[in-house]
Amino acid sequence: MKTSLTLDRALQVLDLLGTGPKRVSETATALGLNRTVAHRLLSTLQEKGLAIQVDGRYHVGGGVRPLAQHVETRLRGLATDPAAQLADRTESTVLLVLRSDLLTSVLTFTSPDQREGTIVVPEIGTAHPIFESSHGLAMLAFSEPATIARARRRADDAGHFDRLVAGTRRAGWTSESIDPPPHPLSELSAPLYPIGEFADAALALIPPAGAPHDELVAPLLETCAMITGAMRAAAQS
């Protein structure tokens, strides 16, 4: 499948700005671009309201927010029923999680009636490092190569990081995290692709104590495939 090189570069620039404000020279160096090309991309993003320039540095612009909200709204709508069905089918709490660069946040969650009040309610919208959860690893393993490389540089043990990412990519899901969480809750997670070929979201299951993982993986992956398919169909309509 052919892709637009200019669009791909513009998206890379936006992703880079998401890590912090950048000068033209910093953008060119980080992405391996000619300085003129980097300046043209940043200027175009600025014209469209997707970037702003302050004191010689470019920041993510306010025009990104409606786009993100539109995707979140559509994802929430298309994922609500399948997530609820998955929760009932597996007797698990199901989290719908989003990725923003190297941070994750819970968009929504659902629990079967019999489990209400038995777990700690997740904090909706609170950002957490991608290293601290299985849903973080599930999204990271299927993220853009530049995002994976940047996360690897921050990892305490690069070899351990590589093994976890490779294992997650092979399986398509994970119950592990790069940094072990401080809480004892078990979690199984798999990626979602609401926009393109890289994972910007995930579904995570918090199963009942003692529930065998091998009985939960298939329903989780089936639900992720259903939601991803619905998102892609909606985007083409």
C-alpha distance (Angstrom), angle and dihedral (degrees) to the residues before:
residue distance angle dihedral
M1 . . .
K2 3.80 . .
T3 3.78 118.4 .
S4 3.80 133.5 -164.6
L5 3.79 108.5 -100.9
T6 3.81 92.4 -159.9
L7 3.80 92.8 50.8
D8 3.78 91.3 45.7
R9 3.81 90.7 52.6
A10 3.80 92.0 47.4
L11 3.80 90.1 52.9
Q12 3.80 89.7 49.1
V13 3.80 89.0 53.0
L14 3.83 91.3 50.9
D15 3.79 90.3 48.4
L16 3.82 89.7 51.0
L17 3.80 92.2 49.3
G18 3.79 87.2 53.4
T19 3.81 87.9 68.9
G20 3.81 91.7 56.1
P21 3.82 142.2 -60.1
K22 3.80 115.9 -49.1
R23 3.79 137.9 -167.0
V24 3.81 119.9 -132.0
S25 3.80 90.9 -104.0
E26 3.80 92.1 49.8
T27 3.80 91.0 49.8
A28 3.80 92.3 49.2
T29 3.80 92.5 49.3
A30 3.80 95.7 45.2
L31 3.81 93.9 50.2
G32 3.79 99.1 33.7
L33 3.81 93.4 -116.5
N34 3.77 133.5 145.2
R35 3.82 108.6 -100.6
T36 3.81 91.3 -120.8
V37 3.80 91.4 52.7
A38 3.81 91.3 48.2
H39 3.81 90.9 50.2
R40 3.81 92.2 49.2
L41 3.82 91.9 50.2
L42 3.79 93.0 48.1
S43 3.80 92.1 46.6
T44 3.81 91.2 51.1
L45 3.80 91.7 49.3
Q46 3.79 88.7 49.2
E47 3.83 91.7 51.7
K48 3.80 89.5 52.9
G49 3.79 93.1 48.6
L50 3.81 92.8 -113.0
A51 3.80 92.4 113.9
I52 3.80 135.6 26.8
Q53 3.80 130.3 -158.7
V54 3.79 120.7 -134.8
D55 3.82 121.8 173.8
G56 3.79 92.7 -20.4
R57 3.81 95.5 -48.7
Y58 3.78 126.8 104.2
H59 3.81 121.5 -133.5
V60 3.80 132.3 -174.8
G61 3.81 106.6 -83.9
G62 3.78 129.9 -131.7
G63 3.80 90.6 -109.0
V64 3.80 89.2 78.2
R65 3.80 92.6 63.9
P66 3.84 98.3 70.3
L67 3.80 89.9 47.5
A68 3.79 91.8 52.1
Q69 3.79 92.4 44.9
H70 3.81 90.6 50.9
V71 3.80 91.7 53.1
E72 3.81 92.0 45.2
T73 3.80 92.1 49.5
R74 3.79 92.8 49.1
L75 3.81 92.3 45.1
R76 3.79 92.1 49.0
G77 3.80 91.1 50.2
L78 3.79 95.9 47.6
A79 3.81 95.3 41.7
T80 3.82 100.0 46.2
D81 3.81 99.6 82.5
P82 3.83 97.3 38.3
A83 3.82 90.3 47.7
A84 3.81 91.4 50.1
Q85 3.81 90.7 49.2
L86 3.81 90.0 48.9
A87 3.81 90.7 50.4
D88 3.81 91.3 53.0
R89 3.80 93.7 42.5
T90 3.80 94.3 51.6
E91 3.83 98.8 28.3
S92 3.79 85.9 -127.3
T93 3.77 137.1 127.3
V94 3.81 108.6 -109.2
L95 3.81 122.2 -151.3
L96 3.80 124.6 -161.3
V97 3.80 104.8 -152.5
L98 3.81 133.4 -172.5
R99 3.81 131.0 -153.8
S100 3.78 125.2 -140.9
D101 3.79 108.3 -178.8
L102 3.84 104.2 -61.5
L103 3.80 95.7 -14.6
T104 3.80 131.0 85.5
S105 3.79 132.0 -159.0
V106 3.79 134.0 -177.5
L107 3.81 111.7 -114.1
T108 3.82 95.6 -174.4
F109 3.79 142.0 -27.1
T110 3.78 138.8 -156.7
S111 3.80 134.0 -162.1
P112 3.80 132.7 -166.9
D113 3.79 113.8 -107.2
Q114 3.78 93.5 -108.8
R115 3.79 92.1 58.9
E116 3.78 99.7 46.9
G117 3.77 111.5 127.3
T118 3.81 94.0 12.6
I119 3.81 98.9 96.9
V120 3.77 136.6 46.0
V121 3.81 108.7 -92.6
P122 3.82 109.3 -119.3
E123 3.78 118.2 -119.2
I124 3.79 106.8 -106.1
G125 3.80 112.9 -135.3
T126 3.82 97.4 2.3
A127 3.81 111.1 134.4
H128 3.80 120.6 -128.3
P129 3.83 131.4 179.7
I130 3.79 112.4 -90.6
F131 3.82 90.0 -126.7
E132 3.81 95.0 67.5
S133 3.81 103.6 69.0
S134 3.77 144.2 39.9
H135 3.81 90.1 -119.3
G136 3.80 87.6 55.7
L137 3.80 90.7 54.0
A138 3.82 91.5 44.2
M139 3.81 90.6 57.2
L140 3.80 96.1 38.1
A141 3.81 94.5 52.6
F142 3.81 89.8 58.5
S143 3.82 97.4 38.3
E144 3.79 128.9 109.5
P145 3.83 113.5 -62.8
A146 3.81 90.3 -117.6
T147 3.82 90.6 54.8
I148 3.80 91.8 49.4
A149 3.81 90.8 48.5
R150 3.80 92.0 50.0
A151 3.80 91.4 49.4
R152 3.80 90.9 48.2
R153 3.80 90.5 56.0
R154 3.81 89.0 55.9
A155 3.80 95.1 46.7
D156 3.80 117.9 106.9
D157 3.82 92.0 -139.7
A158 3.81 114.6 31.1
G159 3.79 93.1 -171.9
H160 3.81 92.2 53.3
F161 3.81 89.2 46.1
D162 3.82 91.6 52.7
R163 3.81 92.8 49.4
L164 3.80 93.2 50.6
V165 3.80 93.9 47.0
A166 3.81 92.9 46.6
G167 3.81 92.3 47.2
T168 3.80 92.0 49.2
R169 3.79 92.2 49.4
R170 3.80 91.3 50.7
A171 3.80 94.6 48.6
G172 3.81 99.0 35.4
W173 3.82 90.3 -134.5
T174 3.80 140.3 48.3
S175 3.78 143.5 -158.2
E176 3.80 93.3 -166.1
S177 3.79 135.4 84.0
I178 3.79 131.8 -152.9
D179 3.80 91.3 -120.7
P180 3.83 113.0 32.4
P181 3.82 110.1 -113.8
P182 3.81 118.9 -117.0
H183 3.83 92.5 -128.6
P184 3.84 125.8 74.6
L185 3.82 96.9 -129.9
S186 3.79 115.5 127.7
E187 3.81 115.7 -134.5
L188 3.80 134.3 -175.5
S189 3.79 118.1 -164.3
A190 3.80 140.1 -176.9
P191 3.82 131.6 -177.4
L192 3.79 129.7 -102.2
Y193 3.80 125.7 -157.7
P194 3.83 107.6 -151.4
I195 3.81 96.1 162.1
G196 3.80 114.1 17.7
E197 3.76 144.9 -31.6
F198 3.81 95.9 -44.2
A199 3.80 127.1 74.4
D200 3.79 114.4 -105.1
A201 3.81 94.5 159.0
A202 3.79 141.9 28.5
L203 3.77 143.6 -167.1
A204 3.79 117.5 -129.1
L205 3.79 128.3 -167.3
I206 3.79 123.0 -152.0
P207 3.82 99.8 -166.2
P208 3.79 129.7 -162.6
A209 3.80 114.9 -84.1
G210 3.79 111.2 -79.1
A211 3.81 95.8 12.3
P212 3.84 109.5 148.4
H213 3.79 112.3 -114.3
D214 3.80 94.3 -144.6
E215 3.82 90.1 67.1
L216 3.81 92.8 51.1
V217 3.80 102.0 47.2
A218 3.81 98.0 74.0
P219 3.83 95.5 50.5
L220 3.82 90.1 46.6
L221 3.81 94.0 51.0
E222 3.82 92.4 43.9
T223 3.81 91.1 52.9
C224 3.81 92.4 47.5
A225 3.81 90.6 51.2
M226 3.81 90.2 48.9
I227 3.82 93.6 51.4
T228 3.80 93.7 43.7
G229 3.80 90.5 50.3
A230 3.79 91.6 49.6
M231 3.82 91.5 49.8
R232 3.79 92.8 50.6
A233 3.79 92.4 46.7
A234 3.80 90.8 49.9
A235 3.81 91.1 49.4
Q236 3.84 91.1 54.7
S237 3.80 95.1 46.9
